[in-house]
C-alpha cells in the first residue's frame, strides 16, 4: 500500500456517530403479571435508553406511581389482585401518560387510554410510547 492510499483509506473510514438513545432519561413502568410478557416488553425497549421498572401487583404499583421521575406506563388491565381502574385514575391525576397492553377490548372509564392488543410487535409498543410522550423522547 502506498502512503497516499493509506491516507485515503483513513479519510474514507465511516464516522461513528453516537446518537442519544430515543428514551434516554425516561422512566417507563411496566405493570404486568406474566413474567414472559414483562421480558418481551423489556427487550423491546432494550436499545431505547429507557429505564424500565416492572411490577406485577396493583398494590405495589400504586406506590410506584408516586415517583416524580415516572415518564409513562404500560399496563395490563387484569392483574392477579384486580383490575387496573384505580391505577388508571391515579395515573391520570398525576398526569402520567399510559397505555393499556391487553387482550381485552378497549376499555372505558378511568382506563380509557391508548390501547395495544396482545401480542404486539416490539416496534408497536415503542411507537405507542413515543406517541404518548408527544414525540419528545429525550429529556
N, CA, C and O atoms as a MOPAC input file, in Angstrom:
PM7 MOZYME 1SCF
protein

 N      0.85400 1    -1.17200 1     0.00000 1
 C      0.00000 1     0.00000 1     0.00000 1
 C      0.89400 1     1.22700 1     0.00000 1
 O      1.84400 1     1.31300 1     0.77800 1
 N      0.59400 1     2.15800 1    -0.85800 1
 C      1.35800 1     3.39600 1    -0.93100 1
 C      0.88800 1     4.32300 1     0.17000 1
 O     -0.20000 1     4.14700 1     0.71900 1
 N      1.70400 1     5.30400 1     0.49100 1
 C      1.38400 1     6.25700 1     1.55900 1
 C      0.09600 1     7.00200 1     1.27200 1
 O     -0.70300 1     7.21500 1     2.18400 1
 N     -0.12700 1     7.40200 1     0.04000 1
 C     -1.34700 1     8.12600 1    -0.33300 1
 C     -2.58900 1     7.25500 1    -0.17800 1
 O     -3.64400 1     7.74000 1     0.23000 1
 N     -2.46300 1     5.96000 1    -0.50500 1
 C     -3.59100 1     5.03900 1    -0.36700 1
 C     -3.98700 1     4.90000 1     1.10200 1
 O     -5.17000 1     4.86000 1     1.43700 1
 N     -2.98100 1     4.82600 1     1.96700 1
 C     -3.24800 1     4.68300 1     3.39800 1
 C     -3.98600 1     5.91400 1     3.92300 1
 O     -4.92200 1     5.78400 1     4.71300 1
 N     -3.57400 1     7.10400 1     3.49200 1
 C     -4.22000 1     8.33500 1     3.93300 1
 C     -5.66200 1     8.38500 1     3.43500 1
 O     -6.56100 1     8.76700 1     4.18500 1
 N     -5.89500 1     8.00200 1     2.17300 1
 C     -7.25900 1     7.99300 1     1.63000 1
 C     -8.11000 1     6.97900 1     2.38300 1
 O     -9.28400 1     7.23900 1     2.64800 1
 N     -7.54500 1     5.84300 1     2.72800 1
 C     -8.27100 1     4.80300 1     3.44300 1
 C     -8.73600 1     5.32600 1     4.81100 1
 O     -9.85700 1     5.04200 1     5.23200 1
 N     -7.88200 1     6.08400 1     5.50100 1
 C     -8.28000 1     6.66100 1     6.80100 1
 C     -9.38300 1     7.69000 1     6.61300 1
 O    -10.30400 1     7.76200 1     7.42600 1
 N     -9.30200 1     8.48300 1     5.56000 1
 C    -10.30700 1     9.50100 1     5.31500 1
 C    -11.65500 1     8.88100 1     4.95100 1
 O    -12.70100 1     9.44200 1     5.27400 1
 N    -11.63600 1     7.73400 1     4.28600 1
 C    -12.87100 1     7.10600 1     3.83600 1
 C    -13.53900 1     6.27600 1     4.93000 1
 O    -14.66600 1     5.81500 1     4.75200 1
 N    -12.87300 1     6.08600 1     6.03300 1
 C    -13.45200 1     5.27500 1     7.10700 1
 C    -14.73800 1     5.92200 1     7.60100 1
 O    -14.80600 1     7.14100 1     7.75600 1
 N    -15.74400 1     5.11800 1     7.84400 1
 C    -17.01900 1     5.68700 1     8.29800 1
 C    -16.86800 1     6.38400 1     9.64800 1
 O    -16.15500 1     5.92800 1    10.54200 1
 N    -17.55300 1     7.47700 1     9.74800 1
 C    -17.54900 1     8.22100 1    11.00200 1
 C    -18.54500 1     7.58200 1    11.95500 1
 O    -19.67700 1     7.29200 1    11.56700 1
 N    -18.14900 1     7.36800 1    13.15800 1
 C    -19.04100 1     6.79900 1    14.15200 1
 C    -19.74100 1     7.92600 1    14.87800 1
 O    -19.09600 1     8.78600 1    15.47700 1
 N    -21.06200 1     7.92100 1    14.82300 1
 C    -21.84500 1     8.94800 1    15.49900 1
 C    -22.65400 1     8.27100 1    16.59400 1
 O    -23.46300 1     7.38600 1    16.31700 1
 N    -22.44400 1     8.67400 1    17.79700 1
 C    -23.15600 1     8.07800 1    18.93300 1
 C    -24.34800 1     8.94900 1    19.27400 1
 O    -24.24400 1     9.88700 1    20.06500 1
 N    -25.47400 1     8.62900 1    18.67300 1
 C    -26.69600 1     9.38400 1    18.94200 1
 C    -27.24000 1     8.99400 1    20.31800 1
 O    -27.06200 1     7.86500 1    20.77400 1
 N    -27.89000 1     9.93000 1    20.95300 1
 C    -28.52700 1     9.64900 1    22.22800 1
 C    -29.71300 1     8.73700 1    21.96500 1
 O    -30.52200 1     9.02500 1    21.08400 1
 N    -29.83600 1     7.63800 1    22.71400 1
 C    -30.99500 1     6.75900 1    22.52800 1
 C    -32.29300 1     7.55400 1    22.71000 1
 O    -32.33400 1     8.49500 1    23.50200 1
 N    -33.34900 1     7.18200 1    21.98400 1
 C    -34.57000 1     7.99000 1    21.95400 1
 C    -35.27000 1     8.19100 1    23.30400 1
 O    -35.91300 1     9.22100 1    23.50600 1
 N    -35.16200 1     7.24700 1    24.21700 1
 C    -35.82900 1     7.38800 1    25.50600 1
 C    -34.84900 1     7.63000 1    26.64700 1
 O    -35.16000 1     7.38000 1    27.81200 1
 N    -33.66200 1     8.11800 1    26.30000 1
 C    -32.64900 1     8.41300 1    27.31500 1
 C    -33.22400 1     9.35900 1    28.36800 1
 O    -33.79600 1    10.39700 1    28.03600 1
 N    -33.06800 1     8.99100 1    29.63400 1
 C    -33.56000 1     9.83700 1    30.71600 1
 C    -35.03200 1     9.63500 1    31.03700 1
 O    -35.57700 1    10.32900 1    31.89500 1
 N    -35.68600 1     8.69300 1    30.36000 1
 C    -37.10400 1     8.42600 1    30.60200 1
 C    -37.25000 1     7.15900 1    31.43600 1
 O    -36.48000 1     6.21000 1    31.28800 1
 N    -38.24100 1     7.16000 1    32.30500 1
 C    -38.53600 1     6.00900 1    33.14900 1
 C    -39.91500 1     5.47400 1    32.77100 1
 O    -40.90700 1     6.20100 1    32.81400 1
 N    -39.96400 1     4.20400 1    32.40300 1
 C    -41.22000 1     3.58200 1    31.97700 1
 C    -41.55100 1     2.43700 1    32.92500 1
 O    -40.73800 1     1.54500 1    33.16300 1
 N    -42.75800 1     2.48800 1    33.45300 1
 C    -43.24900 1     1.46100 1    34.36600 1
 C    -44.05900 1     0.44400 1    33.58000 1
 O    -44.94800 1     0.80600 1    32.80900 1
 N    -43.74600 1    -0.83500 1    33.78000 1
 C    -44.48900 1    -1.93100 1    33.15300 1
 C    -45.25600 1    -2.64300 1    34.26200 1
 O    -44.66700 1    -3.13500 1    35.22400 1
 N    -46.58300 1    -2.69100 1    34.11000 1
 C    -47.44200 1    -3.35000 1    35.09000 1
 C    -48.03600 1    -4.57200 1    34.40200 1
 O    -48.95600 1    -4.46400 1    33.59000 1
 N    -47.49300 1    -5.72900 1    34.74200 1
 C    -47.85000 1    -6.97300 1    34.05100 1
 C    -47.55600 1    -8.13800 1    34.98600 1
 O    -46.51600 1    -8.16500 1    35.64400 1
 N    -48.47700 1    -9.10500 1    35.04500 1
 C    -48.27600 1   -10.24000 1    35.94800 1
 C    -47.75100 1   -11.49700 1    35.26200 1
 O    -47.59800 1   -12.53200 1    35.91100 1
 N    -47.47500 1   -11.42500 1    33.96600 1
 C    -46.90100 1   -12.56600 1    33.24700 1
 C    -45.41900 1   -12.29200 1    32.98000 1
 O    -45.08800 1   -11.41900 1    32.17800 1
 N    -44.52000 1   -13.03500 1    33.64900 1
 C    -43.07900 1   -12.77500 1    33.52500 1
 C    -42.54300 1   -12.78300 1    32.09200 1
 O    -41.67800 1   -11.97200 1    31.76100 1
 N    -43.03400 1   -13.67500 1    31.24300 1
 C    -42.53000 1   -13.71200 1    29.86700 1
 C    -42.93500 1   -12.46700 1    29.08400 1
 O    -42.18700 1   -12.00100 1    28.22400 1
 N    -44.10100 1   -11.93600 1    29.37500 1
 C    -44.54100 1   -10.71100 1    28.69900 1
 C    -43.70100 1    -9.53000 1    29.18100 1
 O    -43.33600 1    -8.66300 1    28.38700 1
 N    -43.39300 1    -9.49200 1    30.47800 1
 C    -42.51400 1    -8.43900 1    31.00700 1
 C    -41.16200 1    -8.50200 1    30.29600 1
 O    -40.60700 1    -7.47600 1    29.90200 1
 N    -40.64400 1    -9.71700 1    30.13900 1
 C    -39.34900 1    -9.88400 1    29.46800 1
 C    -39.42800 1    -9.38500 1    28.02300 1
 O    -38.51300 1    -8.70500 1    27.55900 1
 N    -40.50800 1    -9.71400 1    27.30700 1
 C    -40.67100 1    -9.25100 1    25.92600 1
 C    -40.72100 1    -7.72900 1    25.85100 1
 O    -40.08600 1    -7.12700 1    24.98500 1
 N    -41.46800 1    -7.11000 1    26.75000 1
 C    -41.58000 1    -5.64800 1    26.74700 1
 C    -40.23000 1    -5.01600 1    27.03600 1
 O    -39.81900 1    -4.07100 1    26.36400 1
 N    -39.54800 1    -5.53900 1    28.03400 1
 C    -38.22800 1    -5.00300 1    28.40300 1
 C    -37.25400 1    -5.12600 1    27.23300 1
 O    -36.48100 1    -4.20600 1    26.96700 1
 N    -37.29300 1    -6.25600 1    26.53800 1
 C    -36.41500 1    -6.43200 1    25.37600 1
 C    -36.77200 1    -5.47100 1    24.25000 1
 O    -35.88800 1    -4.99700 1    23.53600 1
 N    -38.04900 1    -5.18100 1    24.08500 1
 C    -38.45900 1    -4.24500 1    23.03600 1
 C    -37.84600 1    -2.86300 1    23.25400 1
 O    -37.56800 1    -2.14300 1    22.29400 1
 N    -37.63800 1    -2.49900 1    24.51000 1
 C    -37.09800 1    -1.17800 1    24.84500 1
 C    -35.60000 1    -1.20400 1    25.14700 1
 O    -35.03100 1    -0.19500 1    25.56600 1
 N    -34.96900 1    -2.34700 1    24.93600 1
 C    -33.57600 1    -2.54700 1    25.31900 1
 C    -32.61200 1    -1.49000 1    24.77700 1
 O    -31.71300 1    -1.04900 1    25.49300 1
 N    -32.78800 1    -1.09000 1    23.54600 1
 C    -31.84500 1    -0.15100 1    22.92100 1
 C    -32.37600 1     1.27700 1    22.86900 1
 O    -31.81300 1     2.12100 1    22.17100 1
 N    -33.44200 1     1.55200 1    23.59300 1
 C    -34.04100 1     2.88500 1    23.53600 1
 C    -33.48800 1     3.82400 1    24.59500 1
 O    -33.71600 1     5.03200 1    24.53300 1
 N    -32.76200 1     3.28100 1    25.56800 1
 C    -32.22900 1     4.11500 1    26.63700 1
 C    -33.18700 1     4.32900 1    27.79500 1
 O    -32.85000 1     5.02800 1    28.75200 1
 N    -34.37400 1     3.74200 1    27.72700 1
 C    -35.35600 1     3.90900 1    28.80300 1
 C    -34.95700 1     3.10200 1    30.02900 1
 O    -34.39300 1     2.01400 1    29.92000 1
 N    -35.25800 1     3.65200 1    31.18500 1
 C    -35.09900 1     2.91100 1    32.43300 1
 C    -36.42100 1     2.19900 1    32.67100 1
 O    -37.44700 1     2.84100 1    32.89900 1
 N    -36.39600 1     0.87800 1    32.61900 1
 C    -37.61500 1     0.08100 1    32.73800 1
 C    -37.75000 1    -0.45600 1    34.16300 1
 O    -36.80200 1    -1.00100 1    34.72900 1
 N    -38.93600 1    -0.29400 1    34.72500 1
 C    -39.26300 1    -0.84700 1    36.03500 1
 C    -40.52200 1    -1.66800 1    35.84000 1
 O    -41.43200 1    -1.25100 1    35.12400 1
 N    -40.58100 1    -2.83700 1    36.47300 1
 C    -41.79100 1    -3.64200 1    36.33100 1
 C    -42.31000 1    -4.06000 1    37.70000 1
 O    -41.56700 1    -4.17600 1    38.67500 1
 N    -43.60700 1    -4.27700 1    37.72400 1
 C    -44.27700 1    -4.76100 1    38.91800 1
 C    -45.44700 1    -5.61600 1    38.46900 1
 O    -45.93700 1    -5.48000 1    37.34800 1
 N    -45.89600 1    -6.50700 1    39.36100 1
 C    -46.96900 1    -7.40200 1    38.96300 1
 C    -48.20100 1    -7.33900 1    39.86700 1
 O    -49.10500 1    -8.16500 1    39.74400 1
 N    -48.23800 1    -6.36100 1    40.77400 1
 C    -49.41100 1    -6.21300 1    41.63400 1
 C    -49.87500 1    -4.76100 1    41.64800 1
 O    -49.07300 1    -3.83400 1    41.53400 1
 N    -51.16800 1    -4.58700 1    41.78700 1
 C    -51.71300 1    -3.22800 1    41.86500 1
 C    -51.22900 1    -2.51400 1    43.11700 1
 O    -50.91200 1    -1.32600 1    43.08200 1
 N    -51.17600 1    -3.24100 1    44.21300 1
 C    -50.76900 1    -2.63500 1    45.48600 1
 C    -49.38700 1    -1.99600 1    45.37300 1
 O    -49.19600 1    -0.84700 1    45.77100 1
 N    -48.43700 1    -2.73500 1    44.83600 1
 C    -47.07700 1    -2.21800 1    44.67500 1
 C    -47.03900 1    -1.08900 1    43.64300 1
 O    -46.32300 1    -0.10300 1    43.81500 1
 N    -47.81400 1    -1.24300 1    42.57900 1
 C    -47.84200 1    -0.24000 1    41.51600 1
 C    -48.35300 1     1.10100 1    42.02700 1
 O    -47.82600 1     2.14700 1    41.64900 1
 N    -49.36800 1     1.08200 1    42.87700 1
 C    -49.91900 1     2.33500 1    43.40200 1
 C    -48.87200 1     3.10400 1    44.20500 1
 O    -48.94200 1     4.33000 1    44.28800 1
 N    -47.91400 1     2.41200 1    44.79100 1
 C    -46.79700 1     3.08900 1    45.46700 1
 C    -45.80100 1     3.64800 1    44.44800 1
 O    -45.29800 1     4.76000 1    44.61100 1
 N    -45.52200 1     2.87500 1    43.40200 1
 C    -44.53000 1     3.28700 1    42.40100 1
 C    -44.97000 1     4.50700 1    41.59700 1
 O    -44.12800 1     5.29500 1    41.16700 1
 N    -46.27300 1     4.67400 1    41.38700 1
 C    -46.71400 1     5.80800 1    40.56700 1
 C    -46.54900 1     7.14000 1    41.27700 1
 O    -46.75200 1     8.19000 1    40.66800 1
 N    -46.19100 1     7.11800 1    42.53100 1
 C    -45.93600 1     8.36300 1    43.25600 1
 C    -44.54300 1     8.91500 1    42.96300 1
 O    -44.21300 1    10.02000 1    43.39300 1
 N    -43.72600 1     8.15500 1    42.23700 1
 C    -42.37800 1     8.58700 1    41.86300 1
 C    -42.47500 1     9.72400 1    40.85600 1
 O    -43.08100 1     9.57200 1    39.79600 1
 N    -41.87900 1    10.85900 1    41.19100 1
 C    -41.93500 1    12.02900 1    40.30900 1
 C    -41.16100 1    11.83700 1    39.01200 1
 O    -41.36100 1    12.59300 1    38.06100 1
 N    -40.28800 1    10.84700 1    38.95500 1
 C    -39.48600 1    10.64100 1    37.75700 1
 C    -40.13500 1     9.74400 1    36.71900 1
 O    -39.53200 1     9.47800 1    35.67900 1
 N    -41.33800 1     9.27300 1    36.97100 1
 C    -42.00000 1     8.35300 1    36.05000 1
 C    -42.46900 1     9.10500 1    34.80000 1
 O    -43.18300 1    10.10300 1    34.89700 1
 N    -42.05900 1     8.61200 1    33.62500 1
 C    -42.39100 1     9.26500 1    32.35200 1
 C    -43.64900 1     8.70600 1    31.71100 1
 O    -44.43000 1     9.45300 1    31.12100 1
 N    -43.85400 1     7.39000 1    31.82200 1
 C    -45.00300 1     6.73800 1    31.17600 1
 C    -45.16900 1     5.35000 1    31.78200 1
 O    -44.29800 1     4.85900 1    32.50000 1
 N    -46.31400 1     4.72400 1    31.47600 1
 C    -46.57100 1     3.37500 1    31.98100 1
 C    -47.25300 1     2.53500 1    30.90600 1
 O    -48.00300 1     3.04000 1    30.07100 1
 N    -46.96700 1     1.24300 1    30.95700 1
 C    -47.60300 1     0.23700 1    30.11100 1
 C    -48.33400 1    -0.69300 1    31.06000 1
 O    -47.70800 1    -1.33100 1    31.90700 1
 N    -49.67000 1    -0.78000 1    30.92800 1
 C    -50.47500 1    -1.53400 1    31.88600 1
 C    -51.20900 1    -2.70000 1    31.26000 1
 O    -51.79400 1    -2.57900 1    30.18300 1
 N    -51.17300 1    -3.82500 1    31.94500 1
 C    -52.11400 1    -4.90300 1    31.66300 1
 C    -53.33500 1    -4.57200 1    32.50600 1
 O    -53.19700 1    -4.17700 1    33.66300 1
 N    -54.51100 1    -4.72500 1    31.95100 1
 C    -55.70500 1    -4.33600 1    32.70100 1
 C    -56.05100 1    -5.31700 1    33.81100 1
 O    -56.41000 1    -4.89700 1    34.91000 1
 N    -55.95200 1    -6.60800 1    33.54800 1
 C    -56.35300 1    -7.61800 1    34.53000 1
 C    -55.11700 1    -8.23700 1    35.16600 1
 O    -54.36000 1    -8.96300 1    34.52200 1
 N    -54.93500 1    -7.93400 1    36.43800 1
 C    -53.81200 1    -8.49700 1    37.18900 1
 C    -54.35600 1    -9.47900 1    38.22000 1
 O    -55.56300 1    -9.54100 1    38.45000 1
 N    -53.47500 1   -10.23300 1    38.83000 1
 C    -53.88700 1   -11.22000 1    39.81200 1
 C    -54.64400 1   -10.64800 1    40.99200 1
 O    -55.46800 1   -11.34000 1    41.59000 1
 N    -54.38000 1    -9.38900 1    41.34400 1
 C    -55.05400 1    -8.80700 1    42.50800 1
 C    -56.09900 1    -7.76100 1    42.11500 1
 O    -56.44600 1    -6.90100 1    42.92400 1
 N    -56.60300 1    -7.82700 1    40.88000 1
 C    -57.70500 1    -6.95400 1    40.48500 1
 C    -57.45600 1    -6.27100 1    39.15900 1
 O    -56.42300 1    -6.47000 1    38.51900 1
 N    -58.43800 1    -5.44900 1    38.75200 1
 C    -58.25500 1    -4.70200 1    37.50800 1
 C    -57.58100 1    -3.36400 1    37.82300 1
 O    -57.49300 1    -2.95400 1    38.98000 1
 N    -57.11800 1    -2.70800 1    36.79000 1
 C    -56.27700 1    -1.52700 1    36.97700 1
 C    -57.03700 1    -0.20100 1    36.97100 1
 O    -56.42500 1     0.84000 1    36.73400 1
 N    -58.33300 1    -0.20100 1    37.22100 1
 C    -59.12200 1     1.03900 1    37.19200 1
 C    -58.60100 1     2.09700 1    38.16300 1
 O    -58.45400 1     3.26000 1    37.78900 1
 N    -58.32300 1     1.70300 1    39.40200 1
 C    -57.80900 1     2.66700 1    40.39800 1
 C    -56.43400 1     3.19000 1    39.97600 1
 O    -56.11700 1     4.36200 1    40.18100 1
 N    -55.63900 1     2.32500 1    39.39700 1
 C    -54.31400 1     2.72600 1    38.92300 1
 C    -54.44100 1     3.71900 1    37.76400 1
 O    -53.73900 1     4.73000 1    37.73200 1
 N    -55.32900 1     3.43300 1    36.82100 1
 C    -55.55000 1     4.35500 1    35.69600 1
 C    -55.96300 1     5.73000 1    36.21100 1
 O    -55.45900 1     6.75300 1    35.75000 1
 N    -56.88100 1     5.74200 1    37.16500 1
 C    -57.35000 1     7.01300 1    37.72600 1
 C    -56.19800 1     7.77800 1    38.36500 1
 O    -56.08500 1     8.99100 1    38.18600 1
 N    -55.34700 1     7.08500 1    39.10200 1
 C    -54.22700 1     7.75400 1    39.78000 1
 C    -53.21000 1     8.28500 1    38.77100 1
 O    -52.68500 1     9.38600 1    38.94000 1
 N    -52.93300 1     7.51200 1    37.72900 1
 C    -52.00700 1     7.98100 1    36.69900 1
 C    -52.54500 1     9.24400 1    36.03200 1
 O    -51.79100 1    10.18100 1    35.76900 1
 N    -53.84400 1     9.26700 1    35.76000 1
 C    -54.45000 1    10.46000 1    35.15900 1
 C    -54.35900 1    11.65900 1    36.10100 1
 O    -54.06300 1    12.77200 1    35.66700 1
 N    -54.61400 1    11.43200 1    37.38800 1
 C    -54.49600 1    12.51500 1    38.37800 1
 C    -53.09300 1    13.09300 1    38.39000 1
 O    -52.91300 1    14.30400 1    38.52100 1
 N    -52.09700 1    12.22500 1    38.25400 1
 C    -50.69500 1    12.65900 1    38.30600 1
 C    -50.19500 1    13.18000 1    36.96300 1
 O    -49.08700 1    13.71200 1    36.88300 1
 N    -50.98900 1    13.03700 1    35.91600 1
 C    -50.56300 1    13.49700 1    34.59600 1
 C    -49.52500 1    12.60500 1    33.94600 1
 O    -48.74800 1    13.06400 1    33.10900 1
 N    -49.50100 1    11.33900 1    34.32100 1
 C    -48.53700 1    10.38900 1    33.75600 1
 C    -49.21700 1     9.64200 1    32.61300 1
 O    -50.21000 1     8.94800 1    32.83500 1
 N    -48.70000 1     9.77400 1    31.40100 1
 C    -49.32000 1     9.08400 1    30.27100 1
 C    -49.15100 1     7.57000 1    30.38100 1
 O    -48.12700 1     7.07800 1    30.85600 1
 N    -50.16700 1     6.84900 1    29.93600 1
 C    -50.09600 1     5.39500 1    29.98400 1
 C    -50.86400 1     4.80500 1    28.81600 1
 O    -51.69500 1     5.46500 1    28.19200 1
 N    -50.56400 1     3.54700 1    28.53800 1
 C    -51.32500 1     2.79600 1    27.56300 1
 C    -51.69100 1     1.46100 1    28.16700 1
 O    -51.02800 1     0.96300 1    29.07600 1
 N    -52.75600 1     0.89400 1    27.64300 1
 C    -53.20000 1    -0.42400 1    28.06500 1
 C    -52.65700 1    -1.43000 1    27.05700 1
 O    -52.87400 1    -1.28900 1    25.85300 1
 N    -51.95200 1    -2.44200 1    27.54800 1
 C    -51.43300 1    -3.52500 1    26.72700 1
 C    -52.16200 1    -4.77100 1    27.18100 1
 O    -51.79500 1    -5.38200 1    28.18500 1
 N    -53.18600 1    -5.14700 1    26.45100 1
 C    -54.08900 1    -6.17200 1    26.95100 1
 C    -54.73900 1    -6.93400 1    25.81000 1
 O    -54.79700 1    -6.46700 1    24.67200 1
 N    -55.22200 1    -8.11000 1    26.14300 1
 C    -56.01000 1    -8.89200 1    25.21000 1
 C    -57.47100 1    -8.49000 1    25.23700 1
 O    -58.25200 1    -8.92700 1    24.39100 1
 N    -57.84900 1    -7.66300 1    26.20200 1
 C    -59.22600 1    -7.18300 1    26.30500 1
 C    -59.47600 1    -6.10900 1    25.26500 1
 O    -58.54500 1    -5.48900 1    24.75100 1
 N    -60.73500 1    -5.90300 1    24.96900 1
 C    -61.11900 1    -4.82400 1    24.07300 1
 C    -60.77400 1    -3.48500 1    24.71800 1
 O    -60.39900 1    -3.42800 1    25.88900 1
 N    -60.90200 1    -2.42900 1    23.95700 1
 C    -60.65700 1    -1.09300 1    24.50500 1
 C    -61.52200 1    -0.87900 1    25.73400 1
 O    -62.67800 1    -1.29900 1    25.78100 1
 N    -60.95400 1    -0.23000 1    26.70700 1
 C    -61.62900 1    -0.03100 1    27.98300 1
 C    -62.21200 1     1.36700 1    28.07900 1
 O    -61.76300 1     2.29000 1    27.40000 1
 N    -63.19500 1     1.51000 1    28.91000 1
 C    -63.84400 1     2.79900 1    29.13500 1
 C    -63.55600 1     3.26900 1    30.55100 1
 O    -62.80300 1     2.62600 1    31.28300 1
 N    -64.14300 1     4.37000 1    30.93000 1
 C    -63.97400 1     4.89800 1    32.28300 1
 C    -62.56100 1     5.38100 1    32.51600 1
 O    -61.93200 1     5.94900 1    31.62300 1
 N    -62.06100 1     5.15300 1    33.72300 1
 C    -60.72500 1     5.62800 1    34.10400 1
 C    -59.63400 1     5.04100 1    33.21700 1
 O    -58.58900 1     5.66100 1    33.01900 1
 N    -59.87600 1     3.85100 1    32.68800 1
 C    -58.85200 1     3.18800 1    31.87800 1
 C    -59.00100 1     3.44500 1    30.38000 1
 O    -58.41900 1     2.73600 1    29.55900 1
 N    -59.78100 1     4.45600 1    30.03700 1
 C    -59.84600 1     4.82600 1    28.62200 1
 C    -58.52200 1     5.49600 1    28.27100 1
 O    -58.20200 1     6.58100 1    28.75800 1
 N    -57.76800 1     4.82400 1    27.41900 1
 C    -56.41500 1     5.27200 1    27.08300 1
 C    -56.01100 1     4.59600 1    25.77700 1
 O    -56.70400 1     3.69500 1    25.30400 1
 N    -54.90300 1     5.02300 1    25.19600 1
 C    -54.40000 1     4.29600 1    24.03200 1
 C    -54.27000 1     2.81500 1    24.37800 1
 O    -53.94300 1     2.45700 1    25.51000 1
 N    -54.52700 1     1.96800 1    23.40000 1
 C    -54.60300 1     0.52700 1    23.63000 1
 C    -53.76500 1    -0.19200 1    22.58700 1
 O    -53.84900 1     0.11800 1    21.39800 1
 N    -52.95900 1    -1.14500 1    23.02300 1
 C    -52.21200 1    -2.01000 1    22.12100 1
 C    -52.63100 1    -3.43500 1    22.45600 1
 O    -52.54800 1    -3.86300 1    23.60700 1
 N    -53.08100 1    -4.16500 1    21.43900 1
 C    -53.52200 1    -5.54400 1    21.65200 1
 C    -52.34800 1    -6.49300 1    21.81600 1
 O    -51.33500 1    -6.38100 1    21.12600 1
 N    -52.50600 1    -7.43600 1    22.75000 1
 C    -51.52900 1    -8.51300 1    22.89600 1
 C    -51.85500 1    -9.58600 1    21.87600 1
 O    -53.02700 1    -9.85300 1    21.61200 1
 N    -50.84700 1   -10.19700 1    21.30600 1
 C    -49.44000 1    -9.81400 1    21.34100 1
 C    -49.16300 1    -8.73100 1    20.30200 1
 O    -49.86900 1    -8.62700 1    19.29900 1
 N    -48.15400 1    -7.94500 1    20.54400 1
 C    -47.77600 1    -6.88200 1    19.61900 1
 C    -46.32000 1    -7.04900 1    19.21300 1
 O    -45.52500 1    -7.66200 1    19.92500 1
 N    -45.99400 1    -6.50300 1    18.07600 1
 C    -44.58500 1    -6.48500 1    17.67000 1
 C    -43.85700 1    -5.45900 1    18.52900 1
 O    -44.46100 1    -4.48900 1    18.98700 1
 N    -42.57500 1    -5.66700 1    18.74500 1
 C    -41.76700 1    -4.76400 1    19.56800 1
 C    -41.92900 1    -3.31200 1    19.14800 1
 O    -42.12400 1    -2.43600 1    19.99000 1
 N    -41.84900 1    -3.05900 1    17.87000 1
 C    -41.93000 1    -1.69400 1    17.36700 1
 C    -43.24600 1    -1.01300 1    17.68100 1
 O    -43.29000 1     0.20900 1    17.82100 1
 N    -44.32500 1    -1.78300 1    17.79400 1
 C    -45.63500 1    -1.19700 1    18.11100 1
 C    -45.63400 1    -0.55300 1    19.49400 1
 O    -46.11500 1     0.56900 1    19.65800 1
 N    -45.10600 1    -1.24600 1    20.47100 1
 C    -45.07100 1    -0.69900 1    21.83500 1
 C    -44.16800 1     0.51800 1    21.91400 1
 O    -44.52400 1     1.51700 1    22.53900 1
 N    -43.01800 1     0.44600 1    21.29200 1
 C    -42.08700 1     1.57500 1    21.31800 1
 C    -42.72600 1     2.79000 1    20.64600 1
 O    -42.64700 1     3.90200 1    21.16900 1
 N    -43.35800 1     2.58000 1    19.48900 1
 C    -44.01700 1     3.69000 1    18.77400 1
 C    -45.17800 1     4.24600 1    19.59600 1
 O    -45.39300 1     5.45800 1    19.61900 1
 N    -45.91900 1     3.37900 1    20.26400 1
 C    -47.04700 1     3.83300 1    21.07800 1
 C    -46.57700 1     4.69700 1    22.24300 1
 O    -47.20900 1     5.70600 1    22.56000 1
 N    -45.48100 1     4.31400 1    22.87900 1
 C    -44.93900 1     5.12600 1    23.98500 1
 C    -44.40300 1     6.44300 1    23.43500 1
 O    -44.57000 1     7.48800 1    24.06400 1
 N    -43.76700 1     6.40900 1    22.28200 1
 C    -43.28800 1     7.65100 1    21.66900 1
 C    -44.45800 1     8.59200 1    21.40000 1
 O    -44.35300 1     9.79500 1    21.64100 1
 N    -45.56600 1     8.05500 1    20.90500 1
 C    -46.75600 1     8.87300 1    20.67300 1
 C    -47.31100 1     9.43600 1    21.97800 1
 O    -47.73600 1    10.59000 1    22.02900 1
 N    -47.30700 1     8.62300 1    23.02900 1
 C    -47.78300 1     9.09300 1    24.33800 1
 C    -46.96900 1    10.29000 1    24.82400 1
 O    -47.50000 1    11.22800 1    25.41800 1
 N    -45.70200 1    10.23400 1    24.56100 1
 C    -44.80200 1    11.28800 1    25.03300 1
 C    -44.75900 1    12.45600 1    24.03800 1
 O    -43.93400 1    13.36100 1    24.17300 1
 N    -45.63700 1    12.43200 1    23.05300 1
 C    -45.73200 1    13.52900 1    22.09400 1
 C    -44.54700 1    13.64500 1    21.18200 1
 O    -44.23100 1    14.73300 1    20.69900 1
 N    -43.87500 1    12.51900 1    20.93400 1
 C    -42.71500 1    12.54300 1    20.05300 1
 C    -41.47300 1    13.10200 1    20.73100 1
 O    -40.39200 1    13.10900 1    20.14300 1
 N    -41.62500 1    13.57400 1    21.97500 1
 C    -40.47800 1    14.10400 1    22.72700 1
 C    -39.88100 1    12.95500 1    23.52700 1
 O    -40.29800 1    12.67900 1    24.65200 1
 N    -38.90000 1    12.29400 1    22.93100 1
 C    -38.40200 1    11.08600 1    23.56200 1
 C    -37.19200 1    11.28900 1    24.44700 1
 O    -36.94900 1    10.45800 1    25.32200 1
 N    -36.44400 1    12.31500 1    24.27300 1
 C    -35.28400 1    12.56100 1    25.14300 1
 C    -35.56000 1    13.74700 1    26.04000 1
 O    -36.19700 1    14.72000 1    25.63800 1
 N    -35.06400 1    13.64600 1    27.27400 1
 C    -35.28100 1    14.77500 1    28.19600 1
 C    -34.23100 1    15.82100 1    28.01100 1
 O    -34.25000 1    16.84300 1    28.69700 1

